[in-house]
Amino acid sequence: MGLGVRWTLHGDGRTPAPGAVVRPDERLSWPRTAGLGAQHVVAMFGASFVAPVLMGLDPNLAIMMSGVATVLFLLATRGRVPSYLGCSLSFVGVAAAIRAGGGDSAVVTGAVFVVGAALFLAGLAVQRFGARIIHAAMPPVVTGAVVMLIGFNLAPVTASTYWPQDQWTALLTMLFTGLAVVCLRGFWSRIAIFLGLVFGYGLSWVLDRVFGRIHSAVGGPEAVDHWRLDLSGVGTADWVGLPAFHAPAFEWSAILIALPVVIALIAENAGHIKAVGEMTGDPLDDKLGTAIAADGAASMLSTAVGGPPNTTYSENIGVMAATRVYSTAAYWAAAGFALLFGLCPKFGAVVAAIPGGVLGGITVILYGMIGLLGAQIWLGARVDLRNPLNLVPAAAGIIIGVGGVELRFSDSFELGGIALGTIVVITGYHALRYFAPAHLKQEPQEPLLDAGTSAYDDPEAAGGKRG
């Protein structure tokens, strides 16, 4: 079987015919393919550059490793799954929690490396046993609660770190980003976060010129006079150079905080594979396990050199839906552009200079959206929260995760926040289900993976052998 690096020219290579789509194994002319690749890079700009900044990691290394991860993913899925892998926002909360506990960048990447390994093993398990094991271990009530507590656990980061640096810039950036998300259409709506960053960047520059320095806390508890937009690092950065690499470090306390994110990543990958399969008309259920494993392997590779973890990006699904071009050749082009950006330290310095007030406005929306994805999982699966079997573990876990409740075992080991909340949700649900009366177990719940994706359990229904 090939590696998916051969494409047939679609039509005349210029514009698809009305109603036609460019399939993953097809391409347009190379100049147009390169243009589409650049468009995919722009689509993932907002999240993929904000995430490493929020995690305290090198944005240059993040973008470069996103290109490497995308290449690895395309090779692993043999060109059948058009996807771009960018820095995952699901890890922002755990990175903040690890740093709050005294961990540095090496400890953050070490914890996330273990998460990537767990995701890789989960992908192999899905390949071997089918998608039903995901639903058995993580029914929608559990998955939704964990995603929700991961997102809402981030609220104090915005409230205490970013927003106070420049509250008015934060407010205006939040309003502009919200309008962009809601009012823009097509491709522009998919890069609303990026547009919000550009707006906030420009606004900060204007406010500096008009009002001068601002007096607020930045990088410490004491308020100081400082420029909203400090571009001094951009002027001294080189145009060409390698990003900063570092090895991961492993601490059990950090690993336990990060592991719950595996649940969110599995849900992301499952939804991505289903959406791409429906758009392309090619059932990809047989590639679900491969995609999850490839995502895990790509995150392990990135974090091994000090980069952030990666995941499939819904922003790029929007680009494909708008253009009806699903060619994996465009993603190879996008990966090439990402590698070039990663080798430009000056570009990374521009990203690193994003003002704190701008991040405050962006993260208010971004963190809230992550948390509410958990509610969306509940709604889509018709989870009945009137049933105490669902309500009790979800309620307890969310409050523990969001409130930062801690359980101390000794002077050197404690569990709290995301890690403890996730443990309570998962173990609480399954333990209560074991003891619950039969009538509480009979409520109809849609599986996390719907009938189309669950067809992966049946090789014939999935359209062939498991990949």
C-alpha positions in Angstrom: 0.0 0.0 0.0 1.3 3.5 -0.9 2.0 6.3 1.5 -0.6 8.6 0.0 1.9 10.9 -1.7 0.7 10.5 -5.2 -2.2 12.6 -6.5 -4.1 12.7 -9.8 -4.9 16.1 -11.3 -8.5 17.2 -10.8 -10.0 18.3 -14.0 -7.9 21.1 -15.6 -6.2 21.8 -12.2 -7.8 25.2 -11.9 -11.3 25.3 -10.5 -13.5 22.3 -9.5 -16.7 22.0 -11.5 -19.9 23.2 -9.8 -20.9 20.7 -7.2 -17.6 18.7 -7.6 -15.1 18.1 -4.8 -11.4 17.6 -5.0 -10.8 14.3 -3.2 -7.9 13.5 -0.9 -6.0 11.6 -3.6 -6.5 14.5 -6.1 -5.0 17.9 -6.4 -5.3 21.2 -8.3 -2.3 22.7 -10.0 0.8 23.1 -7.7 0.5 26.9 -7.5 -3.1 26.6 -6.4 -2.2 23.7 -4.0 0.4 25.9 -2.5 -2.1 28.7 -2.0 -4.5 26.4 -0.3 -1.7 25.2 1.9 -1.0 28.8 3.0 -4.7 29.3 3.7 -4.7 26.2 6.0 -1.7 27.7 7.9 -3.6 31.0 8.3 -6.7 29.1 9.5 -4.8 27.5 12.4 -2.8 30.7 13.3 -5.0 31.9 16.1 -5.2 28.7 18.2 -1.8 27.2 17.3 0.1 30.4 18.2 -2.0 31.4 21.2 -1.7 27.9 22.8 2.1 27.7 23.1 2.2 31.3 24.4 -0.4 30.4 27.1 1.6 27.3 27.9 4.9 29.2 28.2 6.5 27.3 25.3 8.4 28.5 22.3 5.9 29.5 19.5 8.5 29.0 16.8 9.1 25.4 17.9 5.3 24.9 18.2 4.7 25.9 14.5 7.7 24.0 13.2 6.6 20.8 15.1 3.0 21.2 13.9 4.4 20.8 10.4 6.3 17.7 11.4 3.3 16.3 13.1 1.1 16.9 10.1 3.5 15.0 7.9 3.6 12.1 10.3 -0.2 12.0 10.5 -0.6 12.1 6.7 1.9 9.2 6.3 0.3 7.1 9.1 -3.2 7.5 7.6 -1.7 6.9 4.1 -3.2 10.1 2.7 -6.9 9.2 3.4 -7.5 11.6 6.2 -6.9 15.3 5.2 -6.0 17.0 8.5 -3.7 19.6 10.0 -2.2 18.9 13.4 -1.6 22.1 15.5 -1.0 22.9 19.2 -3.8 21.6 21.3 -5.7 24.1 23.5 -6.8 21.2 25.7 -3.4 21.3 27.5 -3.4 25.0 28.4 -5.2 24.3 31.7 -2.9 21.5 32.8 0.2 23.6 31.8 -1.1 26.5 34.0 -1.7 24.0 36.9 1.7 22.5 36.6 3.5 25.8 36.5 1.4 27.0 39.5 2.8 24.0 41.4 6.4 25.0 40.6 6.9 23.1 37.3 9.0 24.5 34.5 8.7 24.0 30.7 10.6 20.7 30.9 8.1 19.3 33.5 5.2 20.5 31.3 6.5 18.8 28.2 7.4 15.7 30.2 3.8 15.4 31.5 2.4 16.0 28.0 4.7 13.4 26.5 3.1 10.8 28.8 -0.3 11.9 27.6 0.8 11.4 24.0 2.0 7.9 24.9 -1.4 7.2 26.5 -3.2 8.5 23.4 -1.0 6.3 21.2 -1.9 3.2 23.2 -5.5 4.2 23.1 -5.3 4.3 19.3 -3.8 0.8 19.2 -6.6 -0.4 21.5 -9.3 1.0 19.2 -7.6 -0.7 16.2 -7.6 -4.0 18.0 -10.9 -4.0 19.9 -13.1 -1.4 18.0 -14.6 1.9 19.1 -16.9 0.3 21.6 -14.2 0.3 24.2 -14.2 4.1 24.2 -17.9 4.3 25.0 -17.6 1.6 27.7 -14.8 3.4 29.6 -15.9 6.9 28.9 -19.6 7.3 28.3 -20.8 10.8 27.3 -21.7 11.9 30.8 -18.0 11.2 31.8 -16.5 12.7 28.7 -18.6 15.9 28.8 -17.8 16.5 32.5 -14.1 16.1 32.0 -14.0 18.4 29.0 -16.1 20.9 31.0 -13.9 20.9 34.1 -10.7 21.2 31.9 -12.1 24.3 30.2 -13.5 26.1 33.3 -10.5 25.3 35.4 -8.8 28.0 33.2 -11.0 30.8 34.4 -8.7 32.0 37.2 -5.8 32.3 34.6 -7.7 34.8 32.6 -9.1 36.6 35.7 -5.8 36.9 37.6 -3.1 36.9 35.0 -4.2 38.4 31.6 -7.2 40.6 32.1 -5.7 42.8 34.8 -2.7 43.7 32.6 -5.0 45.9 30.5 -8.7 45.6 31.2 -10.0 47.9 28.5 -7.9 46.3 25.7 -9.2 43.0 27.0 -12.8 44.1 26.9 -12.6 45.6 23.4 -10.7 42.5 22.1 -13.3 40.2 23.6 -16.1 42.2 22.0 -14.4 42.3 18.6 -13.6 38.6 18.7 -17.2 37.7 19.7 -18.6 39.7 16.8 -16.1 38.1 14.4 -17.1 34.6 15.6 -20.8 35.3 15.3 -21.1 37.7 12.3 -18.5 36.6 9.8 -19.1 33.9 7.4 -17.2 31.1 5.6 -13.4 31.2 5.9 -13.3 34.4 7.8 -15.4 33.0 10.7 -12.8 30.2 10.9 -10.0 32.6 11.6 -12.0 34.8 14.0 -9.5 34.2 16.9 -6.6 35.2 14.6 -8.5 38.4 13.6 -9.1 39.1 17.3 -5.4 38.9 17.9 -4.6 41.2 15.0 -7.3 43.7 16.3 -5.9 43.6 19.8 -2.3 43.9 18.6 -3.2 47.0 16.6 -5.3 48.5 19.4 -2.5 48.1 21.9 -0.1 49.9 19.5 -2.6 52.8 19.1 -3.3 53.1 22.9 0.5 53.2 23.5 0.8 56.1 21.0 -2.2 58.0 22.4 -2.0 57.4 26.2 1.6 56.2 26.7 2.6 53.5 29.2 0.1 51.7 31.3 0.5 51.0 35.1 -0.4 47.4 35.8 1.0 44.1 36.9 2.8 42.1 34.3 5.0 39.1 34.9 4.7 39.6 38.7 2.4 40.7 41.6 3.6 44.4 41.6 2.1 47.0 39.2 4.7 48.7 37.1 4.7 51.2 34.2 5.1 49.3 30.9 4.2 49.5 27.2 1.2 47.4 26.2 3.0 46.2 23.1 6.7 45.7 23.6 8.4 44.9 20.3 12.0 45.2 21.6 12.5 41.4 21.2 11.4 41.6 17.5 14.2 44.0 16.6 16.9 41.8 18.1 15.6 38.5 16.8 17.3 36.8 13.8 15.5 36.3 10.5 16.7 32.7 10.2 17.6 30.3 13.0 16.6 27.1 14.9 14.0 27.4 17.7 15.1 26.5 21.3 15.0 22.8 22.0 14.9 21.2 25.4 14.4 17.7 26.9 11.3 16.8 28.9 11.4 16.1 32.6 9.0 13.7 34.3 7.3 14.2 37.7 4.4 12.1 38.8 2.4 15.0 40.2 2.5 16.8 36.9 1.7 13.6 34.9 -1.4 13.0 37.0 -2.6 16.5 36.3 -2.1 16.1 32.5 -3.5 12.6 32.0 -7.2 13.5 32.0 -6.7 15.4 28.7 -6.5 12.0 27.0 -10.3 11.8 27.2 -10.7 15.2 25.5 -8.3 14.2 22.7 -10.0 10.9 22.0 -13.3 12.8 21.6 -11.7 15.4 19.4 -10.2 12.8 17.1 -13.4 10.8 16.9 -15.4 13.8 15.9 -12.8 14.9 13.4 -12.7 11.6 11.6 -16.5 11.4 11.4 -16.7 15.0 10.0 -14.0 14.5 7.4 -15.5 11.1 6.4 -18.9 12.7 5.8 -17.5 15.6 3.8 -15.3 13.5 1.6 -17.9 10.7 1.1 -15.2 8.2 2.1 -16.1 6.3 5.4 -13.0 6.6 7.5 -14.2 4.5 10.5 -11.4 2.0 9.7 -8.8 4.8 10.2 -10.1 5.9 13.6 -7.6 3.9 15.6 -4.8 4.8 13.3 -5.6 8.5 13.5 -5.7 8.5 17.3 -2.4 6.6 17.5 -0.8 9.0 14.9 -2.0 12.0 17.0 -0.4 10.4 20.1 2.9 9.6 18.2 3.1 13.2 16.8 2.6 14.7 20.3 5.3 12.4 21.7 7.7 13.5 18.9 7.0 17.2 19.5 7.2 17.2 23.3 10.4 15.1 23.2 12.2 18.1 21.8 10.4 20.7 24.0 7.5 21.5 21.8 3.7 21.4 22.6 1.3 18.5 22.0 -0.7 18.4 18.8 -4.2 17.5 17.8 -6.4 17.6 14.7 -7.8 21.1 14.0 -11.5 21.9 13.4 -10.5 25.2 11.8 -9.1 23.4 8.9 -12.3 21.4 8.5 -14.0 24.7 7.9 -11.5 25.6 5.2 -12.2 22.4 3.4 -16.0 22.9 3.8 -15.7 26.4 2.3 -13.4 25.4 -0.6 -14.6 21.8 -1.2 -10.9 20.9 -1.7 -10.0 17.9 0.4 -6.6 17.2 -1.2 -3.9 16.0 1.2 -1.4 17.7 -1.1 -2.6 21.0 0.3 -1.8 19.8 3.8 1.7 18.8 2.7 2.1 22.3 1.4 0.8 23.7 4.7 3.3 21.6 6.6 6.1 23.0 4.4 5.0 26.6 5.2 4.9 25.8 8.9 8.4 24.4 8.8 9.6 27.7 7.2 7.8 29.8 9.7 9.4 27.8 12.5 12.8 28.6 11.2 12.2 32.4 11.5 12.9 33.6 15.1 11.7 37.1 14.2 8.3 35.7 13.4 8.2 33.9 16.8 9.2 37.2 18.5 6.2 38.9 17.0 3.9 36.1 18.4 5.6 36.2 21.8 5.0 40.0 22.0 1.2 39.5 22.1 0.0 41.9 24.9 -1.4 40.4 28.0 -4.6 42.4 27.7 -5.2 41.0 24.2 -4.7 37.4 25.6 -7.2 38.4 28.3 -9.9 39.2 25.8 -9.2 36.2 23.7 -9.1 33.7 26.5 -12.4 34.8 28.1 -14.1 33.4 24.9 -11.6 30.6 24.2 -11.6 29.0 27.7 -15.4 29.3 27.9 -15.8 27.6 24.6 -13.6 24.7 25.6 -15.7 24.2 28.8 -19.0 24.5 26.9 -17.9 21.8 24.5 -18.5 19.5 27.4 -22.1 20.6 27.6 -22.4 20.1 23.8 -21.3 16.5 24.3 -24.1 16.0 26.9 -26.7 17.6 24.5 -25.6 15.6 21.5 -25.8 12.3 23.5 -29.0 13.3 25.3 -27.5 12.8 28.7 -30.3 13.0 31.4 -28.9 15.0 34.3 -32.1 14.4 36.2 -30.8 10.9 36.8 -28.6 11.0 39.9 -26.3 8.3 38.4 -25.2 11.0 35.9 -25.7 14.1 38.1 -23.8 13.2 41.2 -20.3 12.2 39.7 -20.5 15.0 37.1 -21.4 17.6 39.7 -18.8 16.6 42.2 -16.0 16.2 39.6 -16.7 19.6 38.0 -16.7 21.5 41.3 -13.5 19.8 42.4 -11.9 20.5 39.0 -13.0 24.1 38.6 -12.6 25.1 42.3 -9.1 23.5 42.7 -10.1 21.3 45.6 -7.1 19.3 46.9 -6.7 15.9 48.5 -3.4 15.7 50.4 -1.9 12.2 50.9 1.4 13.3 52.4 3.7 16.4 52.5 5.1 15.5 49.1 2.0 14.2 47.3 -1.4 15.6 46.7 -4.1 15.5 44.1 -6.3 18.4 43.1 -8.0 20.4 40.3 -8.2 18.7 37.0 -6.6 15.4 38.1 -8.8 14.8 41.2 -11.9 16.0 39.4 -11.4 13.6 36.5 -10.7 10.7 38.9 -13.9 11.5 40.8 -16.0 11.6 37.6 -14.7 8.4 36.2 -14.4 6.2 39.3 -17.5 7.8 40.8 -19.7 7.0 37.7 -18.6 3.4 37.3 -18.7 2.7 41.1 -22.2 4.2 41.4 -23.4 2.4 38.3 -22.3 -0.9 39.9 -24.4 -0.3 43.0 -27.3 1.7 41.4 -30.7 0.1 41.0 -31.6 -1.3 37.6 -34.1 1.5 36.7 -31.3 4.1 36.9 -29.2 2.2 34.4 -31.9 2.0 31.7 -32.0 5.5 30.4 -31.3 5.7 26.7 -28.0 7.4 25.9 -26.5 7.9 22.5 -22.9 6.7 22.4 -20.0 9.2 22.2 -19.4 7.8 18.7 -22.6 7.8 16.7 -23.8 4.9 14.5 -21.7 6.0 11.6 -18.4 6.0 13.5 -19.4 3.0 15.6 -19.5 1.0 12.3 -15.8 0.8 12.8 -16.5 -2.2 15.0 -17.7 -4.0 11.9 -14.9 -4.3 9.3 -17.4 -5.0 6.5 -19.6 -2.1 7.4 -16.5 0.1 7.6 -15.7 -0.6 4.0 -12.7 -2.9 4.3 -9.9 -4.0 6.5 -8.8 -2.2 9.6 -5.9 0.2 9.0 
